[in-house]
């Protein structure tokens, strides 16, 4: 555990070593606000809820989270520091987890900075704060799943741009898989397969969480997906570290 | 006491065999110079010992820990400086060394103490607050060295520790290695042969992934066919008659004349069947009153041994 935390601390400080982190957080906070007020019609809805705020998180994460994850391993391989890191007395799993946690905490910080939205809705009305808390939890878990995908893509290439694009594409597939037009595209397939594909949809799982409905299977979905992709990352790092 | 034991180590990348069945042992107090042309497998071997690459066959044991079964234990007793000493460029020297110290298990006052001591030892005290990416090559190499010795490991692996340094910096790094040599087992890879003579107690030459030679610098020099050759420098006027006399000695195989340009000529005498020439020549100079200005044994250099062993051709120094 101590090794993981030492790596997490270093990675987190690496995010804030350049102004990019602040730009990223500013963009995230500004976009979540813009989307919920203008596109989500926050005021016109006349509801004391953050549904319009959370609704755009999957779409924002689609582009922003792969950008957070892209440097995690690509940069290490490109600069050769991976050799330094993996010859320290840490296991690959510890290194993968340490880096992932740093990125996840970074997303958590960005998410925390959206609390003015929560304050606003509390000033204007009496929202269900329990539902909002669950929405935040869901958003954080979803960010983790997106991040785990992005981390794995980052471990597969030494080029950060490729890592970003591959991460965004895979995240996009997971986001879209429950939409009607995807279901229709698979209309030839057995119903069980269509349902399986649809069940991987981030959108639908996240939607129920933002309405304040905590279903264990949704939480388990995001967590198990995260674990799966991190496991794949460990394998990718181990097999390709010297390539 | 054997600290590093390389046991039939092999590594293939697809069809390419980078390291082919290498076995070696390094004891405490030894500084092993790992020599070989670029691409010979030096770095690959080091990476396998350091636990970065998994061997295709065979294994390495460091302080009794096997890299295959206990990689973390191996990593904790090794100080490893990778080729080019890559380090996190956006960190300051101090922050980077603290990070390494923490991963190596030190915290609080002991961590800070270790960082301060190692910085003083390698000469980084003045740049602790600077980001690594603005440092010169010499300083970066020192950062790499500092992170490798911060936990005072019993085994040090240094991959080309003096590559790209100026002569003063090289001298300093070699001094540091020599200072630590007594209580550690050190392996340095290099293709700079003067380094072997300067710091190594033993040299291993590898080529195409195999061990081609293993011994001290002096032992390696005896591999040259003419390692007992002798040079005599004398005035030009006396050269021809002296050369004729030497040619008739029973132990001399050949005499090569080289004018030195300042009124002197150098005669290089090569031995027959590896005979030790210097006594015979010295005696001849005395009895024949040959006006020799210099007499010295010139058996060739480690460079010649290196070329002889790695290319298979005896490129004896023509001089």
Interface residues (C-beta under 8 A of the other chain):
Chain A: X3 X6 X7 X9 X10 X13 X14 X17 X18 X79 X80 X81 X83 X84 X86 X87 X88 X89 X90 X91 X241 X242
Chain B: X47 X50 X51 X52 X53 X71 X72 X73 X75 X76 X78 X80 X82 X84 X86 X87 X88 X89 X90 X91 X95 X99 X100 X102 X103 X104 X105 X147
